[in-house]
Amino acid sequence: MTTVEQAEKIVLATAKRYGTENIYFEDAVGRVLAEDLEADRQLPPYNRVTMDGIAVKHAAIENGIKAFNIIATQAAGEVPIETENDGDCVEIMTGAALPDFADTVIQYEWLQIEGNCATIKADTPGINKGANIHWKGRDKKQGEAVASANTVISPALISMAASVGKAHLAVKKLPRVVIISSGDELVEVNSTPSDFQVRRSNNYTIKTALLRYGLHADMIHIPDDPHITRQQVADCLGKYDVMMLSGGVSMGKFDYIPQALEDSQVKKLFHKVQQRPGKPFWFGSHENGTLVFAFPGNPVSTFMCLHRFFFTWLDQSLGIIKEPQYAVLSQDYTFMPSLQYFLQVKLSMQNDARLYARPVTGNGSGDFSNLLDTDAFMELPMERNNFTKGEVFRIWPFAK
């Protein structure tokens, strides 16, 4: 069997770029930016008031003026109102452009306003010159980069794109993905299964997990029929960059997928990995570049292989660099088979600012309900059987 490290190396060696495309910025969350974004003007573009109050000249305060004559009220978006009298002020709202005569804003909390007179309260602390003003160009200069290529687009980046007028963004293309489930024991979600059937769920698990990258995959289901299996596999090879299969790759008499892949000239790069769960994992490639991730059918196996191998491959294909994450094992744990074990754990940050992982034991790789109570897989090396509380191991988070 292939080791986990060998399998990872083989999978990552197939990573590739799929080009770029321009999409509407509101649809870009989770995608990877393929261009640098620049400020089309200074940010902020004017001296912006950050508190409701009055705009004054600080020199007037220094000269002992405590009461100011309100000559007008200025809202955000309005043309600044000017005066030459040091004793004048403009009542001004948050977000408004600071008038040229002023260099300080005194917030309402420090004022007593009667009619057109604004008086600084006696208990007001010292008022600094430039108070409550976000100065023009303080954040970014015109032409300065506000976001770099290879950044995963977040809501904050969407906000920045809107601010610099980028209604369309260049992003890295995602691979065309199809998710294939198989097996006569699987029925539709809205169907009533017989006593010996189950509803399909793995394909939906994969499909929704891919959405974090903005990747929308197609889905098909193949019955336990060797002819249909070969036909569907061959058809998908001509349409997709990646085929993700759940089930049908073990040693059962009705596991027709490995033979169908071989008949379609998909080269097997490995089959079976020294790991639990997910030991029957099959991976291969076609000469046209299509990759096949064939995961075992047990839900936890599919889920683990998806996060440990496919997302690692996708990150590398998209140029996403992620630092490895680690956690402290919170209690002793023993695993006897000589396999790399992916332990389901519940994560918690303790008051020593360390991330701890508490083992959550389930009922094997078919117990997908256990995933609801866990946050990550902790990867335990196969060279050992006993793992001690306080040891640190790598984790593969799957819950947000």
Secondary structure, DSSP 8 states (H G I E B T S, - for coil): -B-HHHHHHHHHTT-----EEEEEGGG-TTSBB-S-EE-SS-BSSS-EE-SSEEEE-HHHHHTT--EEEEEEEE-TTS-------TTEEEEE-TT-B--TT--EEEEGGGEEEETTEEEE-TT-----TTTTEE-TTSSB-TT-EEE-TT-B--HHHHHHHHHTT-SEEEEE----EEEEEE-TTEE-TTS---TT-EE--HHHHHHHHHGGGT---EEEEE-S-HHHHHHHHHHHHTT-SEEEEES--SSSTT--HHHHHHHTT-EEEEE-BSEES-TT-EEEE-TTS-EEEEE-SSHHHHHHHIIIIIHHHHHHHHT-----EEEEE-S-EE--SSSEEEEEEEEEE-TTS-EEEEE---SSTT-GGGGGG--EEEEE-TT-SEE-TT-EEEEEE---
